[in-house]
Amino acid sequence: MARKDPLRTPLCDSLGIEYPIVAFTHCKDVAAAVINAGGFAVLGQTQSTPDEIEANIRWLREKIGDKKFGIDLVFPASVPAKANVAELLAGIPAEQQAYADDIARRFEIPEPKKEPELYDLGWMSKEVSMKQLEVALEEKVPVLASGLGNPDFFVDSAHERGMQVWGLVGKQRQAKKELEAGVDVIVAQGMDAAGHTGNVGTFSIVPQVKAIAGDKLVIAAGGITTGRHLAGAIALGAAGVWTGTLWLPCRESDVDMRMKERLIEASSDDTSHSSCVSGYTMRTLKSKWHEEWAKPGAPSPAPAPYQLMLFAKMKQSAFDWGIKDFMTEAAGQGVGFIKEMKPARTIVSDMVDEAYDVFDEIVGDDE
Ligand SMILES: Cc1cc2nc3c(=O)[nH]c(=O)nc-3n(C[C@H](O)[C@H](O)[C@H](O)COP(=O)(O)O)c2cc1C
């Protein structure tokens, strides 16, 4: 009897893709390359203005034709309804502001040359995320992923427009709520992942979500950078993998070359799970900033979005002035497997080849 193709999952059928590999990326070129290589891509648009989002969607459509794609936005519950930069900066708690100033003084960090990137406010107010959402709905993006917060309030509007809604979760309880709200796909993200994560590892969260997902698809995320991880995710019950760190140092990526080098050199032990970057627990590459906020006597990081305002300024200075010890980026534990800068197409095909080798290794040969 012919063996079923383990990588031909229902996710492939639902999106019309060849391989169940989803790239989360902020870089349009990476998204286009992955989609054109037979995978799927979701473009992170949290830090883009509504006009930029519209332009990015149109650019992507030109590069990929009628293939499907996604965009990712976040809807955190705890950010202000409206915000402007001056008010947010003025609202940073005094203790944390003083500590960040003291770090800058002790390490002689100059002021940034440019406005820190995050000062365009990204996800820092509900007003901004609602405007971003309007564009996604108007453009009828095939997949709208919600990275933070329950997407229940827009599921119906998205479905009326023929769109899929995906929800990223780190806890089974959160998955249950989002499934009840009618999301189409749950991305079960373990704490091995880059970015905002909870405390549950990928090996636990994926089967926990699978157990309650019924006929809804589950995609595994967190620490996935190789074909062996892909094969493992399929074995855990996932219909595909959602990957972020993997694409940061790829050939097409617009990530700063100094950061690409650090990512390629980094081991799995070089990441830290801390709230010192954004106020929420977040996995990022270790840096002096992390060390300073972990010291005995350091204040707890400020709540979101204030800690991110403090961090954004430091990050901008670090990149503007080449202060390597303070450069950091969201990175998952799978970073330790990334050893060279490859084109996105090669990453996709290497991952697929390795996963098939792993399946062969498990099932063996009749002879
Ligand atoms: C640089 C970077 C920025 C990220 N920003 C977001 C974001 O804005 N929204 C979001 O939903 N996830 C974000 N993530 C998390 C990814 O969506 C994904 O869940 C994570 O990267 C998966 O883990 P991995 O990096 O180990 O593959 C980010 C990840 C990286 C690497």
The ligand as an ORCA input file, in Angstrom:
! r2SCAN-3c Opt
* xyz 0 1
  C      11.919     39.545     15.036
  C      10.611     38.935     15.435
  C       9.527     39.765     15.662
  C       8.286     39.206     15.986
  N       7.208     40.014     16.074
  C       5.974     39.454     16.161
  C       4.812     40.235     15.987
  O       4.867     41.447     15.758
  N       3.615     39.608     16.063
  C       3.511     38.255     16.285
  O       2.402     37.734     16.292
  N       4.595     37.484     16.458
  C       5.813     38.055     16.384
  N       6.935     37.267     16.495
  C       6.783     35.847     16.858
  C       6.531     34.986     15.634
  O       5.235     35.214     15.132
  C       6.637     33.495     15.935
  O       5.589     33.093     16.774
  C       7.932     33.050     16.533
  O       9.004     33.655     15.873
  C       8.021     31.539     16.431
  O       9.137     31.054     17.068
  P      10.562     30.851     16.362
  O      11.123     32.203     16.199
  O      11.293     30.017     17.332
  O      10.313     30.199     15.043
  C       8.176     37.798     16.169
  C       9.289     36.982     15.973
  C      10.490     37.526     15.592
  C      11.662     36.611     15.343
*
